[in-house]
Amino acid sequence: MTWKLAGALLVGASVALAGCTAAGAVAGGVAGHELTDGSAAGTIGGAVVGGVIGHELGD
């Protein structure tokens, strides 16, 4: 779990620097999936938050 979470956070940080909405949604979905142990709501919520962050950083 620790390595998966670290990997997800690394991907999230990389995507945040790129500022891409789709990639932010993917990274957020992966992070949400890992943080909530595979919960569908956590995955979708993470994707939404990641997409919003990616969109705002891209502006």
KOLVEX-409634 format. One record per residue (C-alpha): x, y, z; residue in one letter. Coordinates in steps of 0.001 Angstrom, whole numbers. Layout:
{east->X; north->Y; up->Z; resn->A}
...
This chain:
{east->0; north->0; up->0; resn->M}
{east->2783; north->2443; up->869; resn->T}
{east->4532; north->2112; up->-2486; resn->W}
{east->1252; north->2380; up->-4379; resn->K}
{east->340; north->5523; up->-2489; resn->L}
{east->3786; north->7022; up->-3037; resn->A}
{east->3528; north->6225; up->-6739; resn->G}
{east->83; north->7770; up->-6951; resn->A}
{east->1293; north->10922; up->-5218; resn->L}
{east->4302; north->11122; up->-7510; resn->L}
{east->2076; north->10817; up->-10566; resn->V}
{east->-267; north->13415; up->-9096; resn->G}
{east->2567; north->15845; up->-8502; resn->A}
{east->3907; north->15320; up->-12017; resn->S}
{east->488; north->15884; up->-13528; resn->V}
{east->-86; north->18970; up->-11405; resn->A}
{east->3030; north->20487; up->-12912; resn->L}
{east->1839; north->19624; up->-16420; resn->A}
{east->-1583; north->21187; up->-15798; resn->G}
{east->-3555; north->18808; up->-18014; resn->C}
{east->-7228; north->18228; up->-17160; resn->T}
{east->-7470; north->14646; up->-18438; resn->A}
{east->-4205; north->13587; up->-16845; resn->A}
{east->-5251; north->15293; up->-13606; resn->G}
{east->-8476; north->13317; up->-13622; resn->A}
{east->-6576; north->10067; up->-14152; resn->V}
{east->-4086; north->10829; up->-11389; resn->A}
{east->-6864; north->11902; up->-9050; resn->G}
{east->-8779; north->8726; up->-9799; resn->G}
{east->-5735; north->6584; up->-9038; resn->V}
{east->-5071; north->8468; up->-5810; resn->A}
{east->-8733; north->8272; up->-4778; resn->G}
{east->-8807; north->4553; up->-5527; resn->H}
{east->-5728; north->3900; up->-3415; resn->E}
{east->-6733; north->6139; up->-521; resn->L}
{east->-10207; north->4585; up->-210; resn->T}
{east->-9153; north->949; up->-806; resn->D}
{east->-10922; north->715; up->-4159; resn->G}
{east->-14154; north->2495; up->-3327; resn->S}
{east->-16049; north->3595; up->-6431; resn->A}
{east->-17061; north->6852; up->-4754; resn->A}
{east->-13455; north->7549; up->-3767; resn->G}
{east->-12228; north->6859; up->-7292; resn->T}
{east->-14841; north->9108; up->-8893; resn->I}
{east->-14347; north->11827; up->-6291; resn->G}
{east->-10590; north->11732; up->-6789; resn->G}
{east->-11030; north->11978; up->-10546; resn->A}
{east->-13318; north->14983; up->-10191; resn->V}
{east->-10956; north->16780; up->-7831; resn->V}
{east->-7932; north->15918; up->-9993; resn->G}
{east->-9700; north->17197; up->-13094; resn->G}
{east->-10612; north->20475; up->-11420; resn->V}
{east->-7072; north->20972; up->-10140; resn->I}
{east->-5641; north->20156; up->-13565; resn->G}
{east->-8007; north->22592; up->-15208; resn->H}
{east->-7212; north->25418; up->-12796; resn->E}
{east->-3471; north->24904; up->-13079; resn->L}
{east->-3759; north->24879; up->-16863; resn->G}
{east->-5319; north->28348; up->-16966; resn->D}
